[in-house]
Amino acid sequence: MVDEKLAQNRKRYEKKRVQKHVSFNSETEKDLLAFADSVDFSQWVKAMIRERLGGKPQPQSS
């Protein structure tokens, strides 16, 4: 019963998510790739977009 409920909740959550993929050339963009690997890339991108849109940055959880 609990497993079914958990599966339903996950399925509902996944329907709301949208993923955007970013490609890096491992030979010519090593510096960019190294930076992307050194931060929480998803949260960093969201913060940069919010900043660009003029919104207040949301606190990041550790």
Biotite code that builds the C-alpha atoms (Angstrom):
import biotite.structure as struc

atoms = struc.array([
    struc.Atom([0.000, 0.000, 0.000], chain_id="A", res_id=1, res_name="MET", atom_name="CA", element="C"),
    struc.Atom([2.749, 2.455, 0.971], chain_id="A", res_id=2, res_name="VAL", atom_name="CA", element="C"),
    struc.Atom([4.814, 1.445, -2.078], chain_id="A", res_id=3, res_name="ASP", atom_name="CA", element="C"),
    struc.Atom([1.838, 2.042, -4.366], chain_id="A", res_id=4, res_name="GLU", atom_name="CA", element="C"),
    struc.Atom([1.232, 5.479, -2.874], chain_id="A", res_id=5, res_name="LYS", atom_name="CA", element="C"),
    struc.Atom([4.920, 6.350, -3.209], chain_id="A", res_id=6, res_name="LEU", atom_name="CA", element="C"),
    struc.Atom([4.925, 5.219, -6.842], chain_id="A", res_id=7, res_name="ALA", atom_name="CA", element="C"),
    struc.Atom([1.839, 7.331, -7.569], chain_id="A", res_id=8, res_name="GLN", atom_name="CA", element="C"),
    struc.Atom([3.422, 10.390, -5.951], chain_id="A", res_id=9, res_name="ASN", atom_name="CA", element="C"),
    struc.Atom([6.637, 9.940, -7.941], chain_id="A", res_id=10, res_name="ARG", atom_name="CA", element="C"),
    struc.Atom([4.690, 9.553, -11.169], chain_id="A", res_id=11, res_name="LYS", atom_name="CA", element="C"),
    struc.Atom([2.729, 12.742, -10.455], chain_id="A", res_id=12, res_name="ARG", atom_name="CA", element="C"),
    struc.Atom([5.946, 14.624, -9.632], chain_id="A", res_id=13, res_name="TYR", atom_name="CA", element="C"),
    struc.Atom([7.684, 13.433, -12.802], chain_id="A", res_id=14, res_name="GLU", atom_name="CA", element="C"),
    struc.Atom([4.788, 14.699, -14.932], chain_id="A", res_id=15, res_name="LYS", atom_name="CA", element="C"),
    struc.Atom([5.475, 18.224, -13.625], chain_id="A", res_id=16, res_name="LYS", atom_name="CA", element="C"),
    struc.Atom([9.220, 18.160, -14.334], chain_id="A", res_id=17, res_name="ARG", atom_name="CA", element="C"),
    struc.Atom([10.896, 19.427, -17.487], chain_id="A", res_id=18, res_name="VAL", atom_name="CA", element="C"),
    struc.Atom([14.556, 18.743, -18.156], chain_id="A", res_id=19, res_name="GLN", atom_name="CA", element="C"),
    struc.Atom([16.823, 20.845, -20.356], chain_id="A", res_id=20, res_name="LYS", atom_name="CA", element="C"),
    struc.Atom([20.091, 19.276, -21.440], chain_id="A", res_id=21, res_name="HIS", atom_name="CA", element="C"),
    struc.Atom([23.369, 21.109, -21.951], chain_id="A", res_id=22, res_name="VAL", atom_name="CA", element="C"),
    struc.Atom([26.197, 19.659, -24.021], chain_id="A", res_id=23, res_name="SER", atom_name="CA", element="C"),
    struc.Atom([29.882, 20.410, -23.505], chain_id="A", res_id=24, res_name="PHE", atom_name="CA", element="C"),
    struc.Atom([32.689, 19.569, -25.915], chain_id="A", res_id=25, res_name="ASN", atom_name="CA", element="C"),
    struc.Atom([35.160, 17.706, -23.708], chain_id="A", res_id=26, res_name="SER", atom_name="CA", element="C"),
    struc.Atom([38.118, 18.895, -25.794], chain_id="A", res_id=27, res_name="GLU", atom_name="CA", element="C"),
    struc.Atom([37.377, 22.572, -26.424], chain_id="A", res_id=28, res_name="THR", atom_name="CA", element="C"),
    struc.Atom([35.245, 23.428, -23.377], chain_id="A", res_id=29, res_name="GLU", atom_name="CA", element="C"),
    struc.Atom([37.164, 21.749, -20.571], chain_id="A", res_id=30, res_name="LYS", atom_name="CA", element="C"),
    struc.Atom([37.024, 24.893, -18.432], chain_id="A", res_id=31, res_name="ASP", atom_name="CA", element="C"),
    struc.Atom([33.243, 25.114, -18.722], chain_id="A", res_id=32, res_name="LEU", atom_name="CA", element="C"),
    struc.Atom([32.823, 21.435, -17.969], chain_id="A", res_id=33, res_name="LEU", atom_name="CA", element="C"),
    struc.Atom([35.110, 21.672, -14.928], chain_id="A", res_id=34, res_name="ALA", atom_name="CA", element="C"),
    struc.Atom([33.048, 24.561, -13.569], chain_id="A", res_id=35, res_name="PHE", atom_name="CA", element="C"),
    struc.Atom([29.758, 22.758, -14.236], chain_id="A", res_id=36, res_name="ALA", atom_name="CA", element="C"),
    struc.Atom([31.088, 19.737, -12.342], chain_id="A", res_id=37, res_name="ASP", atom_name="CA", element="C"),
    struc.Atom([32.168, 21.887, -9.383], chain_id="A", res_id=38, res_name="SER", atom_name="CA", element="C"),
    struc.Atom([28.747, 23.383, -8.585], chain_id="A", res_id=39, res_name="VAL", atom_name="CA", element="C"),
    struc.Atom([25.190, 22.157, -8.095], chain_id="A", res_id=40, res_name="ASP", atom_name="CA", element="C"),
    struc.Atom([24.629, 22.867, -11.775], chain_id="A", res_id=41, res_name="PHE", atom_name="CA", element="C"),
    struc.Atom([20.833, 22.690, -11.757], chain_id="A", res_id=42, res_name="SER", atom_name="CA", element="C"),
    struc.Atom([20.479, 25.121, -8.858], chain_id="A", res_id=43, res_name="GLN", atom_name="CA", element="C"),
    struc.Atom([23.188, 27.407, -10.268], chain_id="A", res_id=44, res_name="TRP", atom_name="CA", element="C"),
    struc.Atom([21.436, 27.655, -13.634], chain_id="A", res_id=45, res_name="VAL", atom_name="CA", element="C"),
    struc.Atom([18.092, 28.375, -11.961], chain_id="A", res_id=46, res_name="LYS", atom_name="CA", element="C"),
    struc.Atom([19.684, 31.127, -9.838], chain_id="A", res_id=47, res_name="ALA", atom_name="CA", element="C"),
    struc.Atom([21.262, 32.717, -12.934], chain_id="A", res_id=48, res_name="MET", atom_name="CA", element="C"),
    struc.Atom([17.935, 32.653, -14.784], chain_id="A", res_id=49, res_name="ILE", atom_name="CA", element="C"),
    struc.Atom([16.128, 34.201, -11.811], chain_id="A", res_id=50, res_name="ARG", atom_name="CA", element="C"),
    struc.Atom([18.819, 36.893, -11.592], chain_id="A", res_id=51, res_name="GLU", atom_name="CA", element="C"),
    struc.Atom([18.508, 37.640, -15.297], chain_id="A", res_id=52, res_name="ARG", atom_name="CA", element="C"),
    struc.Atom([14.730, 37.908, -14.961], chain_id="A", res_id=53, res_name="LEU", atom_name="CA", element="C"),
    struc.Atom([15.122, 40.354, -12.089], chain_id="A", res_id=54, res_name="GLY", atom_name="CA", element="C"),
    struc.Atom([13.787, 38.057, -9.405], chain_id="A", res_id=55, res_name="GLY", atom_name="CA", element="C"),
    struc.Atom([15.210, 37.582, -5.969], chain_id="A", res_id=56, res_name="LYS", atom_name="CA", element="C"),
    struc.Atom([17.529, 34.595, -5.668], chain_id="A", res_id=57, res_name="PRO", atom_name="CA", element="C"),
    struc.Atom([16.039, 31.819, -3.596], chain_id="A", res_id=58, res_name="GLN", atom_name="CA", element="C"),
    struc.Atom([18.143, 30.449, -0.760], chain_id="A", res_id=59, res_name="PRO", atom_name="CA", element="C"),
    struc.Atom([19.978, 27.284, -1.731], chain_id="A", res_id=60, res_name="GLN", atom_name="CA", element="C"),
    struc.Atom([19.771, 24.304, 0.563], chain_id="A", res_id=61, res_name="SER", atom_name="CA", element="C"),
    struc.Atom([22.973, 22.457, 1.353], chain_id="A", res_id=62, res_name="SER", atom_name="CA", element="C"),
])
